């Protein structure tokens, strides 16, 4: 596979295709001619061979426009393997073969979990069975006596053909001594060349790689009509090829170096556009909806509250309070992300900010993604603010109609200082008298529109200050792409008095001993969590898994102890009862799903058992581990793992070796990439089509530097 070059980008000249791999310009005139500023948004049906039926199939695969198709670059590059005879094949070795089809057929499979096409193929050395898995489109193409170049491996069931596009040959020249002339089934796309890199266009939906490749060819013929979004000065300084050239080289490569340069050009543009969007979002928040409600820092409410705390603030907390307070006193609305290590005291910083707002005569809101977390925040704030005179209320989907009516009337009248809630805060009937600050906890679980929804609750002509909180440390490279519109405050220090938490990876053979150690902690008056993995995306499976384990433990390893249950499919009242019983110490062990991942603060809990730990990402495991050791007793986290392979084992070993959440987040990114990190989509992190982090972090940094130099006119081209 071609590796993206890490050296400075070099100038790239296109059109140097070898004789048997003609340049696109030589294969026909560009249809319709002339620049087309909206070409990327035109439907696929403008391309030859794409009718409404195929366009609908492509839409199901996530491709709707010509632009979608051009950005759907091949999934891999590499040279074709050497050609072997069928009689010389060794099991497991990737090879190419030139064969004749004797006969072919579709095969019915049990339960139809996959499609299967079989063919008897032959060459001068003999014949073998060839098998195509999940490539049903091949069934109608494998006609008797047709010639094919195939790639794959000899396995127990026959020669298994890979998903890369097979190439059909013409035998017309065979009699003249020239042998088979290999070309794509259609005459127009560039044909087979053993010297140039092979681009593997992946299948998608019901469409095979060959058809994607032919469509990409037609789209690349139109590429010269694309407007160039990057200024010529930037292209020159970064030594970047034109967009049209980059697309052509990415889809139909002429050489390894050229392909690498083309892919870097596309990745750079993606990252530059991402940073431009972040900048635009920041500008709209700060300027679009008007100035923030002025918050008077002369109020003593927050300062008096801090002086009465039974603990000392860490240096990071004091710095964050000062930084946030200065912004709250400004005319521009704040947009800040408060990101902290597990147990670093983010809630204290957020409460102080809300008191700054309330002390200035404004109101504050705190939105959490789940009722469990919102209820926990309400209980925490009620305890922290007891005796302060600040009225704190809770609004969720479970709030009764009578309670809701009374609460909304008091909120609109300004009688409620801080409102804690879930998505219910975004509903139209919710009216604040004078909302000055909105705190959004676990903000990655909300969409962009939901996060902006609270901003719209400010008085007409004003914007609310926004403080986003994340309990999950985010690698800097991902923070720049997902939260580039926000200033970032980081808490790394852990409050004094916390005892350390140890982490142990436990195999099946060590389960009994681990539970004995858990029971020893229970006998000392401590408590424990047992977390069950999310076995299936179905919420019903999640609930049943936890319930079954709770029942089993109560009658086996934990017989004689009080075992509770908490999962996302329980009714709100049931969740509250289960959580309160554990908080009060009436339940010894709480069996739960990842609903307890954040916001649960039970200082008496000292043991965490995570079943199927290999199923989780490092950051999520770190969050779960953070539910214990929140007092002076320390704790132990047992990672039960029975499978998962070498990569999963490395993740678990990394977790056991450090308690630094920021380092673990970076390791998770390095090991799995941003597209695989648990919860990436929920985090609002972008899914790039060509760029990949952390591999392309140098391009990200370059894009950020260049963005500062671009004019407003240039930025419009990137929007």
Protein Blocks (a to p, Z undefined) as FASTA:
>chain_A
ZZddfbdcddddehiacfklccfklnoccehiaadfklmmpcfklpghiafklmmmmmmn
opabfklmmmmccfbdcdddddddfklpcehiacddddddfbdcddddehilaccddddd
ddfkbccddddehilklmmmmcghiacdddddddfkbccddfbdcddddfklmmnonopa
dddfblkbccddfkbccdddddehjbcfklmmmmmmmmmmmmmmpccfbdfklmmmnopa
cfklmmmmmmmccbfklmmmmmmmmmmmmmmmmmmmmmmmmmmmmmmnopaddddfkbck
lmmmmmmpcbdcdfklmmmmmmmmmmmmmmbdcdddddddehilpmmmmmmmmmmmmmno
pacddddfbfklmmmmmmmmmmmmgonlpacddddfklcfklmmmmmmmmmnopambdcd
dfklmpmklccfbdcbdcdehkllpcfklmmmmmmmpcehiacddddddfbdcdfklmmm
mmmmbccdddfbdcehiacdddddddfklmmmmmmmmmmmmmnopacddddddfbfblkl
mmmmmmmmmmmmmmmmmgoiacddddfkbcfklmmmmmmmmmnopafbdcddfklmgopa
cfkbcbdcdehklmpcfklmmmmmmmgoklmnopadddddfbhbjmlmmmmmmmmmpccf
klmmmmmmmmnopklgghklmnopacdfkbccfklmmmmmmmmmmmmmpcfklmmmmZZ
